[in-house]
Amino acid sequence: MRARVRNLRSDRGGSVAVLVALGATALMGAAAVGIDLGMVMQAKRKAQGAVDIAAMLAAAGAGGA
């Protein structure tokens, strides 16, 4: 029984697969955060453009009255 436990501790087979799985998970998480931040920034730019147009139209309308 002790020999079996000792063999399990010294067995390194499959450890690379575990490291690759953990690394891939971290990489996909970072990519997801980057994509989400990009989408938020794009929505912010779009909203700011709409507000800028509305402000220019309001200023043009107020100047003519």
DSSP file (Angstrom, degrees, kcal/mol; ACC not computed):
  #  RESIDUE AA STRUCTURE BP1 BP2  ACC     N-H-->O    O-->H-N    N-H-->O    O-->H-N    TCO  KAPPA ALPHA  PHI   PSI    X-CA   Y-CA   Z-CA
    1    1 A M     >        0   0    0      0, 0.0     4,-1.9     0, 0.0     5,-0.2   0.000 360.0 360.0 360.0 -43.8    0.0    0.0    0.0
    2    2 A R  H  >  +     0   0    0      1,-0.2     4,-2.4     2,-0.2     5,-0.2   0.865 360.0  54.9 -65.5 -35.2    2.8    2.4    0.9
    3    3 A A  H  > S+     0   0    0      1,-0.2     4,-2.3     2,-0.2    -1,-0.2   0.883 106.1  52.0 -65.2 -37.1    4.6    1.6   -2.3
    4    4 A R  H  > S+     0   0    0      2,-0.2     4,-2.1     1,-0.2    -2,-0.2   0.917 110.4  47.2 -65.2 -43.6    1.4    2.5   -4.3
    5    5 A V  H  X S+     0   0    0     -4,-1.9     4,-2.0     1,-0.2    -2,-0.2   0.907 111.7  51.3 -64.3 -41.4    1.1    5.9   -2.5
    6    6 A R  H  X S+     0   0    0     -4,-2.4     4,-1.7     1,-0.2    -2,-0.2   0.894 109.5  50.3 -62.6 -40.3    4.8    6.6   -3.1
    7    7 A N  H  X S+     0   0    0     -4,-2.3     4,-1.1     1,-0.2    -1,-0.2   0.882 108.1  52.8 -65.9 -38.2    4.4    5.8   -6.8
    8    8 A L  H  < S+     0   0    0     -4,-2.1     3,-0.3     1,-0.2    -1,-0.2   0.895 108.6  50.6 -64.4 -38.9    1.4    8.1   -7.1
    9    9 A R  H  < S+     0   0    0     -4,-2.0    -1,-0.2     1,-0.2    -2,-0.2   0.868 114.5  42.4 -66.8 -36.3    3.5   11.0   -5.6
   10   10 A S  H  < S+     0   0    0     -4,-1.7     2,-0.5    -5,-0.2    -1,-0.2   0.589  88.7 105.6 -88.3  -9.7    6.4   10.5   -8.0
   11   11 A D     <  +     0   0    0     -4,-1.1    -4,-0.0    -3,-0.3    -3,-0.0  -0.595  40.1 176.0 -75.5 122.6    4.2   10.0  -11.1
   12   12 A R    >   +     0   0    0     -2,-0.5     3,-1.8     2,-0.0     4,-0.3   0.362  32.7 129.4-106.6   1.9    4.3   13.1  -13.3
   13   13 A G  T 3  S+     0   0    0      1,-0.3    -2,-0.0     2,-0.1     0, 0.0  -0.364  75.5  14.9 -63.4 132.1    2.3   11.8  -16.2
   14   14 A G  T 3> S+     0   0    0     -2,-0.1     4,-1.6     3,-0.0    -1,-0.3   0.343  88.6 114.4  89.0  -6.4   -0.5   14.1  -17.2
   15   15 A S  H <> S+     0   0    0     -3,-1.8     4,-2.0     1,-0.2     5,-0.1   0.840  74.7  54.9 -68.3 -30.3    0.8   17.1  -15.3
   16   16 A V  H  > S+     0   0    0     -4,-0.3     4,-2.6     2,-0.2    -1,-0.2   0.892 104.9  53.8 -67.5 -38.5    1.4   19.0  -18.6
   17   17 A A  H  > S+     0   0    0      1,-0.2     4,-2.3     2,-0.2    -2,-0.2   0.894 108.4  49.6 -62.7 -39.3   -2.2   18.5  -19.6
   18   18 A V  H  X S+     0   0    0     -4,-1.6     4,-2.4     2,-0.2    -1,-0.2   0.922 111.5  48.5 -65.4 -43.7   -3.4   20.0  -16.3
   19   19 A L  H  X S+     0   0    0     -4,-2.0     4,-2.5     1,-0.2    -2,-0.2   0.895 111.6  49.6 -64.2 -39.7   -1.1   23.0  -16.7
   20   20 A V  H  X S+     0   0    0     -4,-2.6     4,-2.8     2,-0.2     5,-0.2   0.911 110.6  50.6 -64.9 -41.8   -2.3   23.5  -20.3
   21   21 A A  H  X S+     0   0    0     -4,-2.3     4,-2.0     2,-0.2    -2,-0.2   0.918 112.9  45.5 -63.0 -43.5   -5.9   23.3  -19.2
   22   22 A L  H  X S+     0   0    0     -4,-2.4     4,-2.2     2,-0.2    -2,-0.2   0.912 114.5  48.2 -66.4 -41.8   -5.4   25.9  -16.5
   23   23 A G  H  X S+     0   0    0     -4,-2.5     4,-2.5     1,-0.2    -2,-0.2   0.902 111.0  50.2 -65.1 -40.9   -3.5   28.2  -18.8
   24   24 A A  H  X S+     0   0    0     -4,-2.8     4,-2.6     2,-0.2    -1,-0.2   0.887 109.6  51.8 -65.3 -38.0   -6.1   27.9  -21.5
   25   25 A T  H  X S+     0   0    0     -4,-2.0     4,-2.1    -5,-0.2    -2,-0.2   0.928 111.5  46.2 -63.6 -44.6   -8.8   28.8  -19.0
   26   26 A A  H  X S+     0   0    0     -4,-2.2     4,-2.3     2,-0.2    -2,-0.2   0.903 112.8  50.5 -64.3 -40.6   -6.9   31.8  -17.8
   27   27 A L  H  X S+     0   0    0     -4,-2.5     4,-2.2     1,-0.2    -2,-0.2   0.909 110.6  48.3 -65.0 -42.3   -6.2   32.9  -21.4
   28   28 A M  H  X S+     0   0    0     -4,-2.6     4,-2.2     2,-0.2    -1,-0.2   0.874 110.6  52.3 -66.4 -36.2   -9.9   32.6  -22.4
   29   29 A G  H  X S+     0   0    0     -4,-2.1     4,-2.1     2,-0.2    -2,-0.2   0.917 110.0  47.9 -64.1 -43.4  -11.0   34.5  -19.3
   30   30 A A  H  X S+     0   0    0     -4,-2.3     4,-2.2     1,-0.2    -2,-0.2   0.891 111.5  50.7 -64.9 -39.1   -8.6   37.4  -20.1
   31   31 A A  H  X S+     0   0    0     -4,-2.2     4,-2.4     2,-0.2    -1,-0.2   0.899 109.0  51.7 -65.0 -39.8   -9.8   37.4  -23.7
   32   32 A A  H  X S+     0   0    0     -4,-2.2     4,-2.5     2,-0.2    -2,-0.2   0.908 109.8  49.0 -63.8 -41.7  -13.5   37.5  -22.6
   33   33 A V  H  X S+     0   0    0     -4,-2.1     4,-2.5     2,-0.2    -1,-0.2   0.910 111.3  50.3 -64.0 -41.5  -12.7   40.5  -20.3
   34   34 A G  H  X S+     0   0    0     -4,-2.2     4,-2.1     2,-0.2    -2,-0.2   0.902 111.1  47.9 -62.9 -41.9  -10.9   42.3  -23.2
   35   35 A I  H  X S+     0   0    0     -4,-2.4     4,-2.2     2,-0.2    -2,-0.2   0.919 111.8  50.0 -65.4 -43.4  -13.9   41.7  -25.5
   36   36 A D  H  X S+     0   0    0     -4,-2.5     4,-2.2     1,-0.2    -2,-0.2   0.913 110.6  49.2 -62.3 -42.8  -16.3   43.0  -22.9
   37   37 A L  H  X S+     0   0    0     -4,-2.5     4,-2.4     1,-0.2    -1,-0.2   0.892 109.8  52.3 -64.4 -38.2  -14.3   46.1  -22.3
   38   38 A G  H  X S+     0   0    0     -4,-2.1     4,-2.1     1,-0.2    -1,-0.2   0.901 109.5  48.8 -62.5 -41.0  -14.1   46.8  -26.0
   39   39 A M  H  X S+     0   0    0     -4,-2.2     4,-2.2     2,-0.2    -2,-0.2   0.881 110.5  51.0 -67.7 -37.4  -17.9   46.5  -26.3
   40   40 A V  H  X S+     0   0    0     -4,-2.2     4,-2.3     2,-0.2    -2,-0.2   0.923 110.9  48.2 -64.5 -44.1  -18.4   48.8  -23.4
   41   41 A M  H  X S+     0   0    0     -4,-2.4     4,-2.3     1,-0.2    -2,-0.2   0.887 110.8  51.4 -64.4 -38.0  -16.1   51.4  -24.9
   42   42 A Q  H  X S+     0   0    0     -4,-2.1     4,-2.2     2,-0.2    -1,-0.2   0.914 110.6  48.1 -65.1 -42.4  -17.8   51.1  -28.3
   43   43 A A  H  X S+     0   0    0     -4,-2.2     4,-2.4     2,-0.2    -2,-0.2   0.884 110.6  52.2 -64.9 -38.0  -21.2   51.6  -26.7
   44   44 A K  H  X S+     0   0    0     -4,-2.3     4,-2.4     2,-0.2    -2,-0.2   0.918 110.0  47.9 -64.3 -43.5  -19.9   54.6  -24.8
   45   45 A R  H  X S+     0   0    0     -4,-2.3     4,-2.2     2,-0.2    -2,-0.2   0.903 111.9  50.5 -62.9 -40.8  -18.5   56.2  -28.0
   46   46 A K  H  X S+     0   0    0     -4,-2.2     4,-1.9     2,-0.2    -2,-0.2   0.917 112.0  46.6 -64.4 -43.6  -21.8   55.6  -29.8
   47   47 A A  H  X S+     0   0    0     -4,-2.4     4,-2.3     1,-0.2    -1,-0.2   0.895 110.9  52.3 -65.8 -40.0  -23.8   57.2  -26.9
   48   48 A Q  H  X S+     0   0    0     -4,-2.4     4,-2.4     1,-0.2    -1,-0.2   0.887 107.6  52.6 -64.5 -38.0  -21.5   60.2  -26.8
   49   49 A G  H  X S+     0   0    0     -4,-2.2     4,-2.2     2,-0.2    -1,-0.2   0.903 109.3  49.1 -62.8 -41.3  -21.9   60.7  -30.5
   50   50 A A  H  X S+     0   0    0     -4,-1.9     4,-2.3     2,-0.2    -2,-0.2   0.901 111.8  48.8 -65.6 -40.2  -25.7   60.7  -30.1
   51   51 A V  H  X S+     0   0    0     -4,-2.3     4,-2.4     2,-0.2    -2,-0.2   0.894 109.8  52.3 -66.3 -39.6  -25.5   63.2  -27.3
   52   52 A D  H  X S+     0   0    0     -4,-2.4     4,-2.2     2,-0.2    -2,-0.2   0.922 110.6  47.2 -62.1 -44.1  -23.2   65.5  -29.3
   53   53 A I  H  X S+     0   0    0     -4,-2.2     4,-2.4     1,-0.2    -2,-0.2   0.915 112.1  50.2 -63.9 -42.9  -25.6   65.5  -32.3
   54   54 A A  H  X S+     0   0    0     -4,-2.3     4,-2.4     1,-0.2    -1,-0.2   0.896 110.4  50.0 -63.3 -39.4  -28.5   66.2  -29.9
   55   55 A A  H  X S+     0   0    0     -4,-2.4     4,-2.4     2,-0.2    -1,-0.2   0.899 111.0  48.7 -66.5 -40.1  -26.6   69.1  -28.3
   56   56 A M  H  X S+     0   0    0     -4,-2.2     4,-2.3     2,-0.2    -2,-0.2   0.906 112.7  48.0 -66.4 -40.6  -25.7   70.6  -31.7
   57   57 A L  H  X S+     0   0    0     -4,-2.4     4,-2.3     2,-0.2    -2,-0.2   0.899 112.5  49.0 -66.4 -39.3  -29.3   70.4  -32.9
   58   58 A A  H  X S+     0   0    0     -4,-2.4     4,-2.3     2,-0.2    -2,-0.2   0.901 111.9  48.7 -66.2 -40.0  -30.6   71.9  -29.7
   59   59 A A  H  X S+     0   0    0     -4,-2.4     4,-1.8     2,-0.2    -2,-0.2   0.892 112.0  48.8 -67.0 -38.4  -28.1   74.8  -30.0
   60   60 A A  H  X S+     0   0    0     -4,-2.3     4,-1.1     1,-0.2    -2,-0.2   0.885 113.3  47.6 -68.0 -37.7  -29.0   75.4  -33.6
   61   61 A G  H  X S+     0   0    0     -4,-2.3     4,-0.6     1,-0.2    -2,-0.2   0.868 112.1  48.8 -70.6 -36.5  -32.7   75.4  -32.7
   62   62 A A  H  < S+     0   0    0     -4,-2.3     3,-0.4     1,-0.2    -2,-0.2   0.829 108.2  54.4 -73.1 -32.1  -32.2   77.7  -29.8
   63   63 A G  H  < S+     0   0    0     -4,-1.8    -1,-0.2     1,-0.2    -2,-0.2   0.801 107.2  50.8 -72.0 -28.1  -30.2   80.2  -31.8
   64   64 A G  H  <        0   0    0     -4,-1.1    -1,-0.2     1,-0.2    -2,-0.2   0.625 360.0 360.0 -84.2 -13.4  -32.9   80.5  -34.5
   65   65 A A     <        0   0    0     -4,-0.6    -1,-0.2    -3,-0.4    -2,-0.1   0.472 360.0 360.0 -84.9 360.0  -35.7   81.2  -32.0
